[in-house]
Amino acid sequence: MGLQETRIESLPFVTAELNYLAPTAGKPRTYAYDPPPGEPKSTNLPEPHQVPIFDGRPLAKTFSLDRQGFALVRHPTTVKDFYDEAEIRRVYYPAAEAFIRATLGADRVFIFDHTVRRRVEGAADVRGAGPRQPATRVHVDQTVSSGANRVREHLPDEADELLQGRVQVINLWRPIRGPLRDAPLAMCDGTTVAEGDLVTSDLIYPNRQGETYSVKYNPNHRWFYFPEMTADEAVLLKCYDSATDGRTRFGPHTAFTDPTTPKDAAPRESIELRTLVFHRA
């Protein structure tokens, strides 16, 4: 056991249930709207596993997008109301774009959407029905195909040129209010993920079809979270990387129920921006 492994094993941790992908026949698929008659909403069914989730704060400065696939950053914001769509686009988008471009040394950053989440006890996660619920299954937002397709979808006139260089899909995730104690975000160390753990899954919308990765359980996975994140902190999370030189390309993640959460903890409120990050060839 190396020094890094020794340090990790000595970290504080919680044991919590994470929902991996249950074995299924064929390609898993989920409808993002009411499915056709006779069709189940999803064949992407959960297989829960109890796993240790380590407190990543003591090692936060050693984490990187290219190795673990995530990083904790300090990112204060002047946004007053994250439920005001106009303010998010007017104030948050340009500040986040500049921050990501500078932090990653990128040539260009393009924000293509965002999601506000607020946990409501017992509520279903329904698209288009107000704030979304925390996503409680292990997943990656993009796949090898859908990551590149995002460029073609959002920047069609420039796609051929942009895809000659390195392209990443990076999420910027943060609590709207802190310290966050309810439904925190868990990130899997990308160096512990095998290629066969990622299962391409369809996400079907009324007007298009996307792909995400569901994730099969692997006892080698090593999970981290950052307890009690404040509203001035954020996580950069890698969802796709076109580079194939050995660095982490996909970062599995999920919300989870922390068994140490106080009963009176405020429900989780968070926002994630999804961005295309470009480096010229």
Secondary structure, DSSP 4 states (H G I P E B T S, - for coil): --HHHHHHHTS-EEEEEEEEEPP-SSS-EEESSPPPTT--SBS--EEEEEEEEEE-GGGGGG--TTTTSEEEEE-----S-TT-HHHIIIIIHHHHHHHHHHHHT-SEEEEEEEEEEE--TT----TTSSSBPPP-S-EES--HHHHHHHHHHH-TTTHHHHTTSEEEEEEEEEESSSSB-SS-EEEE-GGG--GGGEEEEEEE-SS-EEEEEEE---TT--EEE-TTB-TTEEEEEEEEE---SSS-----EEE---TT--TTPPPPEEEEEEEEEEE--
